[in-house]
Amino acid sequence: MENQLERLIVGTLAHGHYDYSLTIRSFAEGSGMPFSAIRRAVYRLEREGVVRVLKLSNQYVVRLRSVERAWELGYLDTSYVTYGAGYFAPFTGYRRGFYLSDEAYITLPFRIRRHEALTRLIDLEIRSRADMEPALAWIGEWPRFTLLFYRATLQPVDKRWEELIRQHGIEPTQWLPPAYGFFAFLIYAVRKLTGADWKEAYCKALELVRDYVQETRAGTSPTEEFVDKVLAEMSKWPCTK
């Protein structure tokens, strides 16, 4: 009984991934189950790392936190993590004033072996921290790479994508959603195409990102200035020695 209730809750969250109106109370009203039973099931799922509960105004909104965890514990069928993965596609938009993130998308149970390119990239980047200013060294490689990736690769939304998003009742942002692992792949591609070692490929990748940022810049802003600073700091070592 409890497992069936949890499966019902998780399945509803999967189908309504872009709906911020799914609350503990709405689950109780929609299922006809006692509020206390729904609340216990939801908080059990939260403890298991499957869902997260957000307090918005006087409502407790329930969101799917990890597709992989839900699947591993038997709350989602395999179809959800294959053909049904579109439920978690990273639309960048707003619904009822709330920003829709792609956190569920990146928890799909991908089984990918760590590539040497990523290992080398992280090693080079961590070593480069010794020459960075403390503030940038402190935030770590992931925020910096994310910043460079978003700035360098986001593309404006076209009409067709905008119409698709609106079909789901979502107000689109001005930009298409990104993918992941781009910087490590860029280093891998540079090395593969040029025969450069990992250190040279790292520096060339930074140079390519810098050129692209300059060519796509439409104006100045504090963020643009910060991107320039990140590139300069990341180039201090090993690219200037």
C-alpha positions in Angstrom: 0.0 0.0 0.0 2.7 2.5 1.0 4.8 1.6 -2.0 1.9 2.0 -4.3 1.1 5.4 -2.9 4.7 6.5 -3.3 4.7 5.2 -6.9 1.6 7.2 -7.6 3.2 10.4 -6.1 6.4 9.9 -8.0 4.6 9.1 -11.3 2.4 12.2 -11.0 5.5 14.3 -10.3 7.2 12.9 -13.4 4.2 13.7 -15.6 3.8 17.1 -14.1 7.5 18.0 -13.9 6.8 21.6 -15.1 3.9 22.2 -12.8 4.5 24.0 -9.5 0.9 23.3 -8.3 1.6 19.8 -7.1 1.4 20.1 -3.3 0.8 17.7 -0.5 -2.8 18.9 -0.2 -3.5 18.6 -4.0 -2.2 15.0 -3.9 -4.6 14.3 -1.0 -7.5 15.9 -2.8 -6.7 14.3 -6.2 -6.2 10.8 -4.8 -8.9 10.8 -2.1 -6.4 9.6 0.4 -6.1 11.0 3.9 -3.8 14.1 4.0 -1.8 12.5 6.8 -1.0 9.4 4.7 0.1 11.6 1.7 2.2 13.7 4.0 4.0 10.6 5.5 4.6 9.2 2.0 6.0 12.5 0.7 8.4 13.0 3.6 9.5 9.4 3.4 10.4 10.0 -0.3 12.2 13.2 0.8 14.3 11.3 3.3 15.2 8.8 0.6 16.4 11.6 -1.7 13.6 11.1 -4.3 11.7 14.3 -3.9 12.2 17.7 -2.3 9.5 19.8 -0.6 9.4 23.6 -1.1 7.5 25.9 1.1 6.0 28.5 -1.2 3.6 30.9 0.6 1.3 28.7 2.6 1.7 25.7 0.3 4.1 22.7 0.4 5.1 22.1 -3.2 6.5 18.7 -4.0 9.2 18.4 -6.7 11.0 15.4 -8.1 14.6 15.6 -7.0 16.4 12.5 -8.5 15.1 10.4 -11.4 17.9 7.9 -10.8 17.1 7.5 -7.2 13.3 7.1 -8.0 14.2 4.5 -10.6 16.6 2.6 -8.4 14.1 2.3 -5.5 11.4 1.1 -7.9 9.1 4.2 -7.9 9.6 4.8 -11.7 9.4 2.2 -14.5 12.3 1.9 -17.0 10.1 3.7 -19.6 10.4 6.9 -17.7 14.2 6.9 -18.0 14.2 6.0 -21.7 11.3 7.0 -23.9 9.7 9.0 -21.1 12.8 11.1 -20.5 11.2 13.9 -22.4 9.2 14.7 -19.3 12.5 16.0 -17.8 13.9 17.8 -20.8 15.6 20.9 -19.7 13.2 23.6 -20.8 14.4 27.0 -19.7 11.3 28.9 -18.8 8.8 30.0 -16.2 5.6 28.7 -14.9 3.4 30.7 -12.6 6.4 32.9 -11.9 8.8 30.1 -10.9 11.9 29.4 -12.8 12.1 25.8 -14.2 15.5 24.3 -13.8 16.9 21.1 -15.3 17.9 19.5 -12.0 15.7 16.4 -12.7 17.2 16.0 -16.2 20.7 15.7 -15.0 19.7 13.0 -12.5 18.6 10.6 -15.3 20.6 7.4 -14.7 23.3 7.8 -17.3 26.1 5.3 -16.9 29.2 7.0 -18.3 32.8 6.1 -17.7 35.0 8.9 -16.6 37.1 10.0 -19.6 40.8 10.8 -19.4 40.0 14.3 -20.8 37.9 15.1 -17.8 40.5 13.7 -15.4 43.3 15.7 -17.1 41.1 18.8 -17.2 40.4 18.7 -13.5 44.0 18.0 -12.6 45.2 21.0 -14.7 42.6 23.2 -13.3 43.2 22.3 -9.7 46.9 22.9 -10.1 46.2 26.3 -11.8 44.5 27.5 -8.6 47.9 28.2 -7.0 48.3 31.2 -9.4 44.7 32.4 -9.2 43.5 35.2 -7.0 42.0 33.7 -3.8 38.4 34.5 -4.5 38.4 32.7 -7.9 40.4 29.8 -6.5 37.9 29.4 -3.7 34.8 29.0 -5.9 36.3 26.0 -7.6 36.5 24.6 -11.1 32.8 23.7 -11.6 31.3 27.2 -11.1 34.0 28.7 -13.4 33.6 26.1 -16.1 29.8 26.4 -15.9 30.1 30.2 -16.3 32.3 29.9 -19.3 30.1 27.2 -20.8 26.9 29.1 -20.4 28.4 32.3 -21.8 30.1 30.6 -24.7 27.3 28.3 -25.9 23.8 29.4 -25.1 21.8 30.2 -28.2 18.8 32.5 -28.7 15.4 30.7 -28.7 13.9 30.3 -32.2 10.2 30.4 -33.0 9.7 26.7 -33.2 11.3 26.0 -29.8 9.2 28.8 -28.3 6.0 27.3 -29.6 7.0 23.8 -28.3 7.6 25.2 -24.8 4.3 27.2 -24.8 2.4 24.0 -25.6 3.5 22.8 -22.1 2.1 26.0 -20.6 5.6 27.4 -20.0 6.7 30.9 -20.6 10.1 30.5 -22.4 13.2 32.4 -21.6 15.3 34.0 -24.3 17.9 31.2 -24.5 18.0 27.6 -25.4 19.0 25.0 -22.7 22.7 23.9 -22.6 24.2 20.5 -22.5 27.0 19.3 -20.1 30.7 18.4 -20.3 31.4 20.8 -23.1 34.7 22.1 -21.8 36.2 18.6 -21.3 35.1 17.6 -24.8 36.6 20.8 -26.3 40.0 19.9 -24.8 39.6 16.3 -26.0 38.8 17.6 -29.6 41.7 20.0 -29.7 44.1 17.3 -28.6 42.6 14.8 -31.1 42.8 17.2 -34.0 46.1 18.8 -33.3 48.2 16.2 -31.5 48.8 18.7 -28.7 49.5 17.4 -25.2 46.8 18.0 -22.5 48.4 21.1 -21.2 48.6 22.7 -24.7 45.0 21.6 -25.5 43.8 23.2 -22.3 45.4 26.5 -23.2 44.1 26.3 -26.8 40.6 25.6 -25.5 40.7 28.7 -23.3 41.9 30.7 -26.3 39.0 29.4 -28.4 36.5 30.3 -25.7 38.0 33.7 -25.3 37.8 34.3 -29.1 34.2 33.2 -29.2 33.2 35.3 -26.3 34.8 38.4 -28.0 33.1 37.7 -31.3 29.6 37.2 -29.7 29.8 40.1 -27.3 27.0 42.6 -27.8 27.9 45.0 -25.0 29.5 45.4 -21.7 28.2 44.3 -18.3 29.6 43.2 -14.9 29.1 39.6 -16.0 31.0 40.0 -19.2 33.8 41.7 -17.3 33.8 38.8 -14.8 34.0 36.2 -17.7 37.1 38.0 -19.0 38.6 37.9 -15.5 37.9 34.1 -15.2 39.6 33.5 -18.6 42.6 35.5 -17.6 42.9 33.8 -14.2 42.6 30.3 -15.7 45.2 31.2 -18.3 47.8 32.2 -15.7 48.9 28.6 -15.3 49.9 26.7 -17.4 49.4 29.0 -20.4 51.8 31.8 -19.5 54.6 29.6 -18.3 
